[in-house]
């Protein structure tokens, strides 16, 4: 059966500047759009098939998001939108731009990337394009508007573009594949900071990210060089350090506010990072005369 992409789209204050050009390859429909968006304009898009979009120029005032509850993202020039994932756009300022829009048949796409984890195709990616992504996208767009290469060549360009966008290139140091996209790391950090006062499991972070625990761990190692739990410990110690100047807070109170089991847990983690207890570290920085009693500030044991 011939692949025919479907999409629900609602737009406002956006108009096309040139006739749509499109081309079909096995398992993909590629089209190139030249449009102008007015300030305050935007749209909503949803499709039962994955999409890969690369902006070819302009669009500086365009903002995007793949969830109604997420913050808007600017400076996005490439995005992978999984099947059934909605996308919102808005223009803060008016402007013209062009973009390559690749509608992908899910079956052939899974076959093309059969050696990759399932999460690679189910995680949205909104990011800044690399020079390689821009070059590959322009070559594909040229084939759409001025066909010269055989289908086999264009199919190879598509595979290369997918590899770049989905981080499926050579393994990162340590043997892990590409890391988590920036918008997902931002979402996880916002959730963690809001819940830092309590225990946060890797399963909870995986649910927030929409990933399996194993894929989350692989992505963290590639992006941060550490496991999710070690990353959480770094956030907890950072938060504790930020509270140290407040002399009204005891170390036990700081430990509780930052999600440590108790003051002794904070002391062990602090000593592992700084080589001294939190009380010693605190007095050395925030008590004017360390030879005098520190008042309400307590030393760690």
C-alpha positions in Angstrom: 0.0 0.0 0.0 1.3 3.5 -0.9 2.2 5.5 2.1 0.0 8.6 2.4 0.8 11.0 5.3 -2.1 12.4 7.3 -2.1 15.4 9.6 -4.4 17.6 11.6 -3.3 21.2 11.4 -4.7 24.4 12.7 -2.8 27.6 11.8 -3.4 31.3 12.1 -1.6 34.2 10.5 0.7 31.9 8.5 0.7 32.0 4.7 2.7 30.2 2.0 5.1 32.2 -0.2 5.7 29.6 -2.9 3.8 26.6 -4.3 4.5 23.4 -2.2 7.1 21.1 -3.7 7.1 17.5 -2.7 8.7 14.1 -3.6 8.1 10.5 -2.6 10.6 7.9 -1.7 9.9 4.4 -0.2 8.4 5.0 3.2 8.7 8.8 3.1 7.1 11.9 1.7 9.4 14.9 1.6 8.1 18.4 1.0 9.6 21.9 1.2 7.6 24.9 2.5 8.3 28.6 2.1 6.0 30.5 4.5 5.6 33.8 6.3 4.2 34.1 9.9 2.8 37.2 11.4 3.6 38.2 15.0 1.1 36.4 17.2 0.5 33.7 14.6 1.1 30.0 15.2 -0.4 26.6 14.9 -1.2 23.2 16.2 -0.2 20.0 14.5 -0.8 16.3 15.1 -0.1 13.3 12.9 -0.4 9.5 13.2 3.1 9.1 11.6 6.5 10.4 12.7 7.9 13.6 11.2 11.3 15.1 10.9 11.5 18.8 10.3 14.6 20.9 9.6 14.4 24.7 9.1 16.4 25.9 6.1 16.6 29.6 7.0 14.7 32.3 8.9 12.2 31.6 11.6 14.1 33.4 14.4 11.0 34.5 16.1 9.4 31.1 16.0 8.9 29.1 19.3 7.8 25.5 19.6 6.8 22.9 22.2 5.7 19.3 22.1 3.6 19.3 25.2 0.9 21.7 26.3 2.5 21.9 29.8 6.1 22.5 28.7 7.7 25.9 28.3 8.1 27.3 24.8 11.5 26.7 23.1 13.2 29.2 20.9 16.3 28.7 18.7 14.9 25.4 17.4 16.0 24.5 13.9 15.5 20.7 13.9 12.8 18.5 15.4 11.8 14.9 15.4 8.1 14.5 16.3 7.1 10.8 17.0 3.7 9.5 15.9 0.7 11.0 17.7 2.8 13.5 19.6 1.3 17.0 19.2 3.3 20.1 18.3 2.5 23.8 19.0 4.1 26.8 17.3 3.9 30.5 17.8 5.6 33.6 16.4 6.8 36.2 18.9 7.9 38.3 15.9 6.9 38.0 12.3 9.2 36.6 9.7 9.7 34.3 6.7 11.3 30.9 6.7 11.6 27.7 4.8 11.6 24.2 6.1 12.0 20.6 5.0 9.2 18.4 6.2 9.7 14.6 6.1 6.7 12.4 6.8 7.9 8.9 7.8 6.0 5.6 7.5 6.4 4.0 10.9 6.9 0.5 9.6 9.8 1.2 7.2 11.3 3.6 9.8 11.5 0.9 12.5 13.0 -1.5 9.9 15.6 1.2 8.9 16.6 1.6 12.5 15.9 -1.9 13.7 19.2 -2.1 15.7 18.3 1.0 17.8 16.3 1.1 21.1 12.6 1.6 20.7 12.9 4.8 22.8 15.0 6.4 20.0 11.8 6.7 17.9 9.3 7.6 20.6 11.2 10.5 22.2 10.5 14.0 20.8 13.6 16.1 19.9 13.6 19.9 19.5 17.1 21.2 19.1 19.6 23.4 17.3 20.8 21.9 14.1 24.4 21.0 13.6 26.3 22.0 10.5 26.0 18.3 9.3 22.3 18.3 9.8 21.9 21.6 7.9 24.0 20.3 5.0 22.1 17.0 4.7 18.7 18.8 4.9 19.7 21.2 2.2 20.8 18.4 -0.1 17.4 16.6 0.4 15.5 19.9 -0.1 17.4 20.4 -3.3 16.3 17.0 -4.5 12.7 17.8 -3.7 12.8 21.1 -5.6 15.2 20.2 -8.4 15.5 16.3 -8.7 18.9 15.2 -9.9 20.0 12.1 -7.9 18.5 8.6 -8.1 16.2 7.4 -5.3 19.0 5.3 -3.8 21.2 8.3 -3.2 18.4 10.3 -1.6 17.5 7.3 0.6 21.1 7.4 1.8 20.9 11.1 2.6 17.7 10.4 4.7 19.4 7.6 6.7 22.3 9.9 7.4 20.0 12.7 8.5 18.1 10.4 10.8 21.3 9.2 12.4 22.4 12.8 13.1 19.0 13.9 14.5 18.3 10.8 16.6 21.9 10.6 17.9 22.5 7.2 16.4 26.0 7.9 15.4 29.2 6.3 16.8 29.1 5.4 20.5 30.1 8.2 22.9 33.0 7.7 25.3 32.3 4.7 27.5 30.4 2.8 24.8 27.1 4.6 25.2 25.1 6.0 22.3 24.0 9.6 22.0 22.6 11.4 25.0 19.3 12.9 26.0 18.1 15.9 24.0 18.4 19.3 25.8 14.7 19.9 26.3 14.4 16.5 28.0 17.3 17.3 30.4 15.7 20.6 31.2 12.3 18.9 32.0 14.1 16.4 34.3 16.0 19.1 36.1 12.9 21.2 36.6 11.1 18.2 38.1 14.0 17.1 40.3 14.5 20.6 41.7 10.8 20.9 42.6 10.9 17.5 44.4 14.4 17.7 45.8 13.1 17.6 49.4 12.0 14.0 49.1 13.3 10.7 47.6 13.3 10.6 43.8 13.7 7.2 42.2 15.1 6.5 38.7 11.7 5.0 37.8 10.1 8.3 38.6 12.6 10.2 36.4 12.0 7.6 33.6 8.3 8.2 33.8 8.8 12.0 33.6 11.0 11.5 30.6 8.7 9.0 28.9 11.6 6.5 28.7 12.5 3.1 30.2 14.8 3.1 33.2 17.6 1.4 31.1 17.3 4.0 28.3 17.3 6.8 30.8 20.4 5.5 32.4 22.2 5.1 29.1 21.2 8.6 28.0 22.4 10.1 31.3 25.7 8.5 31.1 26.2 9.8 27.6 24.9 13.3 28.4 26.2 13.8 31.9 28.8 11.1 32.4 27.0 9.8 35.4 23.9 7.8 36.5 20.6 9.6 37.3 21.1 9.0 41.1 24.6 10.5 41.1 23.2 13.5 39.2 20.5 13.8 41.8 23.1 13.7 44.5 25.0 16.6 42.8 21.8 18.6 42.7 21.2 17.9 46.4 24.7 19.0 47.4 24.4 22.1 45.3 21.1 23.0 47.0 22.7 22.5 50.4 25.6 24.7 49.6 23.2 27.4 48.5 21.4 27.3 51.9 24.6 27.4 54.0 24.9 31.2 54.2 21.6 31.4 56.2 22.8 31.1 59.8 19.3 30.5 61.0 19.2 27.1 59.4 20.8 24.1 61.2 22.5 21.5 59.2 19.7 19.0 60.1 17.2 21.4 58.6 19.3 21.9 55.4 19.7 18.1 55.1 15.9 17.6 55.3 15.1 20.4 52.8 17.5 18.9 50.3 16.3 15.4 50.5 19.1 13.8 52.5 18.1 10.9 54.9 19.5 12.8 57.8 22.4 15.1 58.8 24.9 12.3 58.8 23.9 11.5 55.1 24.6 15.1 54.2 27.9 15.0 56.0 29.1 11.9 54.1 28.1 13.2 50.7 29.6 16.6 51.5 32.9 15.2 52.7 33.1 13.0 49.5 32.9 16.1 47.4 34.9 18.7 49.4 37.1 16.6 51.7 35.6 18.3 54.8 32.3 18.3 56.7 29.6 20.8 55.9 30.1 22.5 59.3 33.8 23.0 58.5 33.1 24.2 55.0 30.3 26.5 56.3 32.4 28.2 59.1 35.4 28.7 56.8 33.2 30.7 54.4 30.5 32.4 56.3 31.7 32.8 59.9 33.9 36.0 60.2 36.2 34.7 62.9 36.4 30.9 63.0 38.1 31.0 66.4 34.9 32.3 68.0 31.7 30.2 68.6 29.6 29.9 65.5 26.3 30.6 67.3 23.4 28.7 65.7 25.6 27.2 63.0 26.3 23.6 63.8 29.4 21.6 62.8 29.0 18.3 61.1 30.2 15.1 62.7 
